[in-house]
Amino acid sequence: MAKLQKSIDKRNALVKATIDLVNNNGFHATPMSKIAKMANVSPATIYLYFENKQDLVNQTYIQVKAEYTNYTFATYEDTMPVEAGFALIWNRIADFKLKECDNALFLAQCDNTPMIDEESRQEGIKHLQPLLDLWERGRKEGIIKPVSDYVLYAYAINPLSFLMMTEKRGAFQLDKTHLEEAYESAWSSIKACK
């Protein structure tokens, strides 16, 4: 049992080092040797868990995306009214991005660069299915604008990454009022006009 825990700890250390180094240096300036050094393991140890750097980054992305969506949808029920469901999901996403800033920053980098392969990206999208299903129900009920999920995500969710990055740089301090204003802007950008 101790051997299994030690193995899990090494893998987790490699994932954390990958997140930290990619966030601070970018994907291309993050060699395996630096990841191993930061994780306090030998470079050869990485290959016990991952095929190569691309596999390490892809698996890290999928793991972090799963943690993000597990948190996001933990209290969501698909029977909720569309607006209430969206409000809950949006606020949980905001909470995750502010509390788990390193993980959220890593996801934002992955979502905005070609460093993740398409198969892993599609696996990550599957984790968002409850939100996509909510939007589809909202479109059918005439509550959500009849536009692509990508457009909805761009207007309703992506601005949170911008606000998180701005706060992380120290240029802006998000408070409760700002979050309420951001939510209202997100909701008004995707709700259908009646």
LINBELTA-V227124 format. One record per pair of residues at least 6 apart in sequence whose C-alpha atoms are under 6 Angstrom apart, sorted by sequence separation. I is the first residue (numbers start at 1). J is the second residue. If there is no record, write none. Layout:
i: <I | I>
j: <J | J>
This chain:
i: <36 | 50 | 138 | 166 | 167 | 36 | 97 | 139 | 33 | 18 | 72 | 17 | 72 | 17 | 72 | 17 | 14 | 13 | 156 | 15 | 145 | 144 | 145 | 144 | 145 | 143 | 144 | 143 | 82 | 58 | 65 | 58 | 62 | 23>
j: <42 | 56 | 144 | 172 | 173 | 43 | 104 | 146 | 43 | 35 | 89 | 35 | 92 | 38 | 93 | 39 | 39 | 39 | 186 | 60 | 190 | 190 | 191 | 191 | 192 | 191 | 192 | 192 | 138 | 116 | 124 | 120 | 124 | 106>
